[in-house]
Amino acid sequence: MELVWYRMLAPLLGGSTYTFGLILAVALVGIGAGSAAYSLSRRGTATLSGFAATCALEALCLVAPYALGDRIALFAVFLRPMGAFGFSGYVAGWSLVAAVVVFPAAFVAGLQFPLLIALLGEGREHVGSDVGLAYAWNTVGGIAGSLAGGFGLLPLLSATGTWVFVAALLGSLGIVALLMSLKLPRGRGQIALASGATAASVVLLLAATGPTAAWRHSPIGAGRVDLGKASPNTVRDWLRERRRSLAWQQDGVESSVALRKASDGYAFVISGKIDGSSRGDAATQVMSGLIGAAVHPNPRRALVVGLGTGSTGGWLGLVPSIDRVDVVELEPAILRVAADCAPVNGDVLNNPKVRIHVGDAREYLLTSREKYDVIFSEPSNPYRAGISSLFTEDFYRAARSRLAPGGIFLQWLQAYEVDSLTVQTVYATLSAAFPEVETWYTKQDDLVLGATAEPIAYDAAKIRERVAQEPYASAMEKAWRARGLEGFLSHYVARASLSRALAGRDVPRNTDDRNVVEFAFARSLGRDSYFDVNEMRRVARARHEDSPKIAGDVDWLLVNRWRVSAATAAAAKPVLRPDLTVEELRMTMAQRSFLEGRPETVYTNWRAQPWQPIGSVEEVVLGEAMAQGGDDQALVLAQRLQPWHPVEAEILTARLRWRQGKTEEAMQALEKAFTLYRQDPWAMPILVKNAFAIVLDLAAKDPAAAQRLDAALTQPFSVAVLNEERNLVRLELASRLDVNKYASTVSEMEPNVPWRTPILQQRAHAYEATGNSLRFRARKELTEFLEKEPPPFAPGVEPAAAPAAAPASAPAEAAKNPS
């Protein structure tokens, strides 16, 4: 059960080394308290019926938190604000959650242990041998349970299944002991207790749903779930959304794994926290390995630590010069994640150049005799228990020993939810193993540290030629929305000289013997980040270290312009720096207006001072503005987008024709865009979301249009991008048609239909009208919703905080504002 508790409580408590220690401490305190209570309150002689009672009572204590299910998760969410009192506040909240789940069963186990010793004998004879025998069997059982649980039961039955199995095993043992005790004259009260506890356990087990995805796959412990001043209805809507977004889940040997359908595509969840998103993290996962391959003179072999979505290994496997890519993955269940993310990783599992090794990366590096030109390490977050062993000086020295001459080691580093000293520690640790450490960024808060034994010789002409070839050109366009040498260098942050300054003399190093990063990260988790990437960039510019020493011509003004586009591509507002030129400032403001949903502002400024867009991001920003203004020049930009981003080209065409009143042409373009989006996942999600307002406007004017657009949206987009938004739009379209269509559409979301007024109302009406077997549940749930809705929102009025979709009555405004 300690294995089950750790697996189950990791999402609620953060999964750090503190989580493991806290669960163990609570279990030991419970056992000690139970044993002390037995010694203080025992009356008479130990009986077999008493043992049966403890078994049944322990089973009941195990089943009770299981039966509470997601209420435990909500309890953890509402305790999270205790972190306002600092780390001790977090520990207090974690302790309360652990106490609810662990302490009752541990307390009964504490009662049971001296009872077992007493059952072995009476009086003063053989006391030592009886105690030794009990401890010996306890030790054997503890070892056997750990091995069976970790390597057998958890992967076979899942954590929740093992939880139920243990409770049932205890209950069965209690029943056997109870039947044996019936032949004995003593313990009638204990027999009654055992019978009652067993019956209660069975009832709870049969009636309980148990923990769902809202508990198991939500980043509560990481501080990324904030329900604020939640009402019962908003809480229930959140619970249903978490369950609805689950694609699949599996308990692996090392951790729980799930795949969620998030807005930015499939996202895989490890022990409650998203560790990677197929589209949202593509900038990091696709390009991190390719950075090393692009600057290496002739990369032939590569090693990737961590499979994840498979994007790093898959794209490295497409590099012509690379003969082999070894990928080391600790958790076998992640292979299914890579299989589902094939559209973004180049079908990595079927690439003959890529070899997957299931095992520990440190062991692989220490035992392998292979030499690599590029090694990229992207494990999970260092605050997770055990992960920071891949951020130690010992690991980095092992990695350096596996590099071929001229090789480059690349380390992913999160630049969010971390204090500056911890970041400096990573720099100091990596610099202790590698003399040269340069800094790149892949997305706004993801750094990649490039470490080498000798300074990298940058040649502008050679790199320009290389990044113009495949797969670099496609990877940069899709993952970074950048092109050419200048687009590549736009993700450079700082030279090795700044890394040495960050490392400093008094900054501690992270070693196997003194792993300071693991504890420091866990203590700062969920707080406002003290480290600021933008401040690091500012310091690098001030020290003239924000560009590599490169031979050849580089257009640095163009580099700055690509940096603005990189922020917009990641849906982050570009920074308004004081050193921007007038043209850079104008483009920065235009892209900020685009993200704010104000294309008319972009169009007005462009007409006053026209500029020529460079790159697909600028083409999208200006193209949507022109289309919103009904300007046919939008077609020119759509044509330029067509080779790389056909989905976006069709959406710009659709917006233009919609604004011009050419309904049929707009319809055809939207249908084509949504069809293409099923295979092409690389369009900017914000642009597709903006198009949904056009869909609703066209559907409001013509039922036939609603029918056609619903057909275009029936199938999911590639890697489940915008899956929730697509389904909500389909519900809106179904409401424009007939009750049969609405009933069939909303039934696809059962039993986790969004807990919102109009959806619940129309669902109840549609099920009643069609005689659906779920009509009674629908009517009951609508009544429950209305009973718990706070006064400001009268029955039938949708709360503003959770709209189902943009209202069709205001299409123009919705089109301007994607929020």
N, C-alpha and C positions, 0 to 999 in steps of 0.2 A: 504493500500500500504506500510505502514511502516513495517508490518509483511512480506509482499512479498519482500521488499527491503532487510530486514535483512536476510531472508532465501536465497535470490539469491546472496547477496554480501558476505556472510560468507565465501565461498570458495576463493573469491578474496582478502578479507581483513583479513582473519585469524580466524574469528568467535569468537574472544575474546570479553571481556567486552568493549574494545576500539571500536570495530566494531559497537556495538549497540549504544554507546554514540555518535560516529561520524555520523552515519546515522541520529540520532535524531537531532544533532546539525545542520547538513546541511539542513534538512527539516525545522527546525525552522528559520534558517537564510534566506532560500528561501521565506518562508511565510512572514517574516518581511520585506524583501526587496520588495516583490510584493506589500504589503500593502502600504509601503512608496512610491513606484513608482505610485500607484493609487492616493494617496493624492497629489502628486506633479504634475501629468500630467492630471488629470481628467478635461474634458471640457464638459459643458452642464449637462444634467440630465441623471441619470442611466436609461437604457432601458432594456427591456426583450431581445431584439436582442443582446445587449451587453453581457448579461448573457449567451445567446446561444453561442456567440463567445468565451467566456472564457471556457465554457464546451468543445467545439470542439478543442480549442487550447490546453487545458490541456490533452485531449485525445491524441492529436498529440504528445505532449511532453512525454507522457507515452509510446506511441508506438515506438517513435524514438529509444531509447536505446534498446528496445526489438528487433527491426528490425536490429540494429547493431549486435546483437547476440554475437558470439564468438570474434568479433573484440574488444569488451569491455574486454574480458578475456586476449587477447593478449596485450591490452593497459596496463592492470595491470601487466602482466609479464615483459614488457619492462620498467615499472616504478620501478620495484623491486630493481634495482641497486642503487636507491636513498638512500637505507639503508646504503650505505657507509658513509653517513653523520650522522649516528647514528639513534636513535629512532625518532628524529624529521624528518629525511629523510623519514622513513617509513610512518610517519603520513602525511607528505606532499603528498606522492604518493597515500596513501589511500584516502586523501581528494579529489584529482583530480578525482579518479575513482568514488567516491561517488557523486561528483559534476556533473559529466556527466550523471549519472543515476537518481539522486534524485532532484537536484536543479531546472531544468527547470519546472517540474510539480509542485514543491513546490512554485516556484515563481508565476505561474499562479494562484495557489490556494490562494496565498496572494493577488493577484489582485481581486479575486472573492469575498473574504470575506467582504470587505467594500462595494463592489458593491451590495451584497445581503442585507446588512443593508440599503443601499440607496433605494433599491427597496421596502422595507417595508413601507417607508413613506418619506415625503418631509418636508422641513422647520424645525422649532424648536419644533414642537409638538411631544410628545411621543418618544423622542429620547432615553431616558433611557429604556423604555419598549421594543423598537425595538432592541436595542443593546442586552438587556437581552434575548429577544426571540431568536435572532440569535445565541447567545452563548449557550443557553439552548439546542437548536436543534443540534448545533455542538457537544456539549458534549454527548448528547444521541446518535447521529450518530457515534461518535468516539468509545463509549462503544460497541454499537451494531456491528460496523464493526470489532472491535477487537475480540469479541466473535464469530461472524460468520466466520471470517477469520481463527482464530486459531483452532477452534473446528469443523468447517464445510467445508468451501471453500477450504482451503489449502489441507487437506487430500482428499477431494472429487475431486477437479479440478486440483490439483497440483499447485505449485507456479507459473509456467509459464501459466497454464490455468487460474489461478486467475488474473494474470497480464493482460491477454487478456480480461478477463471478466470485469474487472474494466474499462479498456479503452473503451470497447464496451458499458458499462453502461453509462459512461460519454458522449460518442458520441450519444447514444440514448436520453439522457436527453437534450443534445444540440439540437437535431433534434426536439424534442417535443416543447422546448422553441422557436425554430426558427419558427415552424408552428404557434404557438400562436402569435408570434410577427408580422406575416404577416398581421394581421388585424389592426395593429397599424401603424400610418403614419411615425414614426421616425426610424432611424437606418438602412438605406439602405447599408451604408458602412460596418456596423457590420454584416449585413446579408450576404454580400459577403464574409467577413472574416470567418464567421461560416461555410458557405457552402464549401469554399476552404479547411479549416482545416479538416472538416469532410471527404471530399473526399480524402485528402492526407492520413488521418488515415486509411481509408478503404483500399487504395492501398497498404500502407506499411504492413498492417496486412495480406493481401492476398498474398503478395509477400515474406514475411519474413519467414525464417526458425526458427528464434528465438534462444535462448541459447540452446546449446547441451551439451553433456557430457563433452566436453572440458572446458566449463565454469563451469558447475554444479558439476562435480565430479573430479576436478583436484586440487591438493594441492598448488595452486598458492600463497595464503595468508600465507601458512606455509613455503614459500621459497624453495619448493621442485620441482619447475619447472624452469629450467635454459636453455633457448634456445640459449644462447651465441650470437655469431655473426651469427644469423640465416638468411638464404636466404628465399625468398618467397616459394621456393619448400620445404625446410626443415620444415618451419612453417606449411605448408599445410599437410605434412606427419605426423607431430605431432598431428594436429587436427584430422586427419582420424584415427590415432592409438587410440586416446582417445575414439572416438566414436565407433570404432570397438571392443574395449575390453569390452564394456558395456554389461552385461548379462541382467540386469533389473534395473529399478529405481522406487522409490515410495516416495511421500511426506507423511511423517507421521505427527502425531500430534506435536511432539517435534522438528523434524528435517527432512532434506532430507536424504534418504537412497538409496544406490545403491550397486549392486554387480558387481565387475569387474573380468574379466578373466586375472589375472596377471600371471607372470612366475612361481611364487610359489603358484599357486592355487587361488581359489576364495578368493577375498579380499573385505570386506564390507567397504563402504565409508560413512562417516557421515559428512554432510555439507562440502563436498569437500575433506576431508582428510581420508586416509585409517586408520581405527581404529583397524583392525585385519585382518590377513591373515590365511586361513585355514591350509596351510602348513608352510608358512614362519614364523608364530608366534606360531606354535604348541609347541615349546619348552617352551614357557611361558604359553600358554592357557591350555595345557594338564597337565603340571607338577606343576604349582603354588599351586593348591589345594592339590595335592598329597604329596607335601612336608610336609604340616601340618598333613595330615592323616598318613604319614609314621612315624613321630616323636611323635605323640600322642599315649598314651598307648592303648586306645580303642575308636576310633572315632565312634560315633553313629549318630550324626546329623551334617549337614553342611549347611552353608549359602553362597551363591555366589552373589556378587553385580555386575550385568551386565551379560547378556546372551552371547552377541557376537556370535561367531561361535558355541557356545554350548559346546565347548570342556571341559572346567573346570567342569561344572555341569555334563556332560555326563560321564567323567572318574571317578569323585567322586561317581557317582551313581553305578559304577561297583564294588566299594570296598565292599567286603562281609559283613564287620562289620557295615557299614553305613545303617541305616534304612530309612533315608529321607534326601533329598537335596532340599532346598528351593533356587530358583533363582529369584532375583528381577530385572526386566528390565523395564526401563522407557519408551522405544519406542516400541509399538506393532509391527511395521514393521520388527523388528530384528528377530522375530520368523521365518519369511521366510528365513532369512539368515541361521539360525540354521538348518532348514529343508534341505536346499541345501548342507549344510556341514556335512550331516549325516555320510559320510564315515570316517570322522576324529573325530567325537564326540560320537561314540558309539550309534548313533540313539537316541540322548538325548530326543527328544520330545515324543518318545514312551516308555521311561523308566518309569515304574510305581512308582519308588522311587523318581523321580524328579518332583517337582511341580514349575511351572512358575507363578510368581506373577507380573502382569503389574502394575507398580506404582513407587513411589519415595522411594529410599532405606532409606533415613533418616527417612521418615515418618514410614516406615515399622519397623525399629529398635526401634523407640520411642514408637510405639503402640503395637508391638508384645510382647507376654508373653513367647515366645519360648526361650529355652536355646540351645546353639550350642557348639560343641566341636571344630569346625573349621569354621572360617569366612574368606572368601577371597574377597577382594575388588579390582576390576580392571575396574574402569570407564574409560572414555576417558581422553585425555591429560588435565592436570590441567589448562592450559592456556585458554581452551575453556570456554566461558561464563557460569557460574553456576557450572561447574564441580568441581572447587576447594573447594566447600562446602563439598565434600566428603574427603577432606584432612585437615579438621580443628580439633582442640582439642575437640570441642563440639561433632563432629561426632565420634571421636575415643573413647570418654568416653561413648557415647551411645552404641558403638560396644562392649566395655568391659562389660557393664551392661548386655549384651545378651550372654556372654560367660559362659559356665558351668565351674565348678572348673577344673583346668588343661587345659582349652581351649586355643587355639592359634588363634590370628588374623593376617592375612597375607595381606600386602599392596603392590601392584605393584607400582613401581616408575620408570619412564623413566630416563635414565642416559645419554641422548643425548639432544642437543639443550637446555641446561639448565646450568646456572651458579652455582658455588659451594655454594654460600650463600643460594640459593633457596633450594638446596639439604640439606644443614645443617638445614634449617628451617623445612623441613619435618621431619628430624630426631629429632629435638628439640620438635616439636609438638607431634609426636607419643610417644616420651619418657616421655612427661608430663602426658600421660594417661596410659602408660605401663612402669613399671620399667625395663623390659628386652626386648631389641630390637636387634635381630640378623639379619645378612645380608646374603642373598643368591643371586645368579644370575641364570637366566634361559637361557638367550642368552647374547651375548656380551654386549649389552647396556640396558638390562632389569634387574632391581633389584627387589627382593622380600624381604620385611622386615617382619620378623617373630616376633610378639610382644606377650609377655606373662606377667602374673602377677608374676610368679615365674620362676627361671631358669629351662630350659628344661634338664631333666636327659637323657643323651645319653648313650645307652647300645649297644655296637657294635654287640654282638651276636643277640640281638632281632631285631635290624634294618636289619642286614644281612639276617635273616630269613624272615622278612616281605617283603623286596624288591625283594626277590627271588620268591615270590608268585605273582599271578595275582590279580589285573591288573597292579601292580607296575612294574613287569618285562617287560611286553609288552609296557607299557607307557614309561619307561626309554629307552628301545631299539629304539622305533619309534621316540620319541620326542627329546631325548637327545643323542641317540646312545651310551648309557652307560649301564653297567651291574654291579650288586652287590653293596656291601657296599661302596667300593672305588669309583665306578662310581657315586653313589649318593652323597658322600661327596665331589666329585670334583667340585660341584656347590656351596659349602659353601665359603663365602667370609670373614666374620669377626664376632667376638664375640660381645656381648652387651657392653663390655668395650670400644670398638672402637666407637660404636654408642654414648655412653655418651661423649666421647671426641669430636666427631663431633658436638653434640648438643651444648656444651659449655654453658657459663653463659650469654654471651651478644648476643646470636643468637635469633632473634625474633621468636615468636610462631605464628602459623596461626590459627586465631579464626574466628568465625562467624562475630564478630564485627569489626575485623581488619584482613581482608583477604589479606595478603601480597603476598601469593603464586600466586594467580590469576593474579595480576598485574606484578609481577616479571617475571613469565613465559612468559607472553605475550610480555614483553619488550625485552626479550632475544631470542624470537623465530626466527629461521632462521639464527642466527649468529653461528660462530664457538663455539662449546661447550667449556666452561671453566672447566667443571667437567670431570674428566678422571677416568673411572673405573679401568684401569690398575694401575694408581697411587694409588688408594685406596687399591688395592690388594698388591701393593708394601709396603705401610705403614703397612698394616695388617701383612705381613710376617716379616717386621722389628720389629714389636712389639710382635711377636709370638702370634698373635691373629687370624691367618688365618685358624684355625681349632677349632672345638668345644671341650669342655672338655668331653671326652668320655671314658667310662670304657670298656676295652677289647682291642684286638689287631686290628690294622689297618695298612695296607701297604701304607705308605704315598708316597713312590716312585711311586706306581701304581696310587695313586690319582693324582699326577702331570701328569702322562701319559694320564689319562682320560681327564684332563683339556685341553691338546693339541688337543685331538680328538674332544672335544666339540666345539672348535673354528672352526675346519675344517668342522664339520657337519653343522655349521651355515654359511659356505662359507666365513669365516673371517680368514685371515692369522694368525696362532699362533704366539704369542709374543716370541721373542728370548731373554729369560731372562739370566742374567749373572750367576745365581746360578744353571742352569741346569746341570745335569750329562752328560757325553759323550753320553750315550745311549739316554737320553731324547733330547739332542741337535740333534742327528742324526735323530730321528723320527720327531722332529719338522721341520727340514730342508726338510725331505721327504714329509711331508704334505704340506708345503709351495710350493714345486715344483709341487705337484699334482694340487693345486689350480691355479698355474701359467701355467698349461698345458704342463709340461715337464716330462712326465712319463719316458722318457729314462734316465733322470738324477736320478730318484728314482731307476731305475733298475740297473744302473751302480754302484751306491753307495751300493745297497743291495748285489750285487755280490761281491763287495770288502769286505764288512763286514756284513754278513747276520744277521738278527734278526728275532725273532718270533713275528708275529703280534698279538696284543691283541685287541679284539673288532672289530666290523664291519667296523669302519672307517679305521683302519689300514689295515684290510683285503681288503677293496676296493682300498686303495692307492697302496698297494703292488701288489694286483691282477691285476689292470689295467696296472701297470708297467711291470709285467711279461707277460701279454697278448700282450702288445705292443712289447715286445722283443721276442715273439713267444715261450715262455717258457711254457711247459705243466704243470708246477707246478701251473700255474694260475687256473687249473681245481680243484686243491685241495682246494684253497681258495674259488672258486665258490661253491664248495660243502659245505663248512662251512657256507657260506652266505645263502644257499638255504632255511633253515627253517625260518629264520627271514626276509630275503630280496630276494625273488625269482627273482624279476625284475633285480636286480643288478647281481645276479648269471648268468642269461641268457645273460646279456650284456657283462660280462667278457668273457663268452664262445664265444659269437659272435665276439668279438675283437680278441681273440686268433685264432679262425678258419679263420678269415679274413686275419690276418697276415701270417698264414700258407698256404694261398691260397685255403682253403677248403670252396669254395663259398657256396655250398648247405647247409652245416652245419651252416655256419654263418647266412645264410638267415633264416633257421628254428629257430635259437636262437633269432634273432631279432623279427621275427613274434611272437614268444612266449612271449618275453619281453614286446612288445607293447600291446599285448592282456591282459597280466597280469596287466599292468599299468592302464588299464581302471577301475579296481576294487581296486587295491592296490596303494594308493597315497604316500607311505612312502619311495620310492626310492629317492636317492639323485639326484636332478634335474641336477646338473652339469655332472653326469655320463651319464644320458640319452641324454643330449645335445651333449656330446662328441660322442655318438653313431650315431648321425645324419650324421656326416661326412662319416662314413662307409656306411650308407644308400645311400648317393649320389654317392659314388665310385662304389658300386655294381650296381646301376641303370645306371651309365654311360657305363658300360661294357655289359649290357644285358637288353633290353627292357622288357623281361619277368620278370626279377627281379624288375624292376621299377613298373610293374603292381602289383606284389605280395606285395611289400612294401607299395605301395599306399593304397592297400586294408587294410593292417594292421594299417595304420595311419588314415584311414577315420574317425573312431569314436574318439571323444575326450577322453583324459585321465581323470582319476578320479579327481574330484573337479577342472577340467579345468587346471591342471598343464601344463605348457609349451604350452599353447594353440596357442599363436602367432607363436612360433618357429615351432610347428607341422604344422601349415597351410602354412608357408613359405617353409618348406621342401616339402610339398605336391605340391606346385606350381612348385618347381624345378623338382620333379618327373614327373609332367604332361608335362613339357616342353620336357622331354625325350621321350614322347609317341606321341600323335597326337594332332591336333588342337581342335578336338572335346572334348578330355579329358581336355585340358587346358581351353577351354571356359567354360565347366561345373564346373571346380574347381575354377576358378577365379570369376565366377558369384556368388559363395557362399559368397564372401567378399563384394559384392555390397551393398550399393553405396559407401562404404568406402575402396575401393581397395588401397593398399599401393601406395603412391605418389613417385614412384621410376622408374628410366629409364627402366630397362629390363622388369619389370612387366607391365608397361603401354604400352610398345611396343608390347610385346607378346599378351597382352590382345586385343589391337586394331587389330592385325593380326588375332587372333583366332576368334574374333567376325565378322570380315569381311569375313573370309573363311567359317564360319558356318551360315552366314546370321542372326546373333543375332540382336534382336531389339535394343540393346544397342550399336551397332557399331558406330552410329553417335556421341553419347556421348563419347565413348572411343577415337575416332579419334580427337574430339575437345579437350579432356583433355590432350592427348599426345601432341598436338600442343601447348597448354598452358604451359605445363611443359617445353618443349624445348625452348620456347620463354623466359622463366624466368631462365633458367639454366645458371649459371655464366661461363665465358670463359674457365677456366681450364678443364672443363668437356665437351668435344665435344658431339654432339648428338650420342646417342648409347653407351656412356661410363657411367658405373655406378659410382656415387660418392662413394669414399671409406668409407665415414662416415655412410652410410646406406645400407650395403649389404643385399641382399634378403636371402642369405644362403651361407654356405661355398662352394667355387668353387669345382666342381667335378674334375677339372683338376689337383688338388693338394690334393688328399685324405690323403696322409700320413701326410703332414704338418698340414692339418686341424684337423686330429685326434689328433695330439700332442697339438694343441693350440685351446682350446674351444672358445676363443674369436673370 
